[in-house]
C-alpha cells in the first residue's frame, strides 16, 4: 500500500512539474513575451488615462474654488465658460478665407 501511495505522489508531482515547465517555456517564447508586453502596455495606458482624468478633475475643482473666491471677494462673477471648458477669450474663431495674391 505504501508503494502505491508513493507512486501516486510521484505521478502527481510529475504532472504538476510538467505543466509548470510547459507554461514557463510558453512564456519565454517570442509569442509569450509579446503577449506579456502587450498586457503591460495596456495596463500602463489605462493607468496614464486615469491619472490624466484625475488631474483634470482636480484642476476643474480648484479652478471652481478660485472662481468662487474671486466672486466672493470682489463681487464680480468670472467670464462664462463654454461647453468645452474654455473661456470666451480662448474660443476658436473661424478663419477668414485668404484672398489670392495676384
Protein Blocks (a to p, Z undefined) as FASTA:
>chain_A
ZZmmmmmmmmmmmmmmmmmmmmmmmmmpmklmmmmmmmmmmmmmmmmmmmmmmmmmmmmm
mmmmmmmmmmmmnopacddddfkopafklpccddddddddZZ
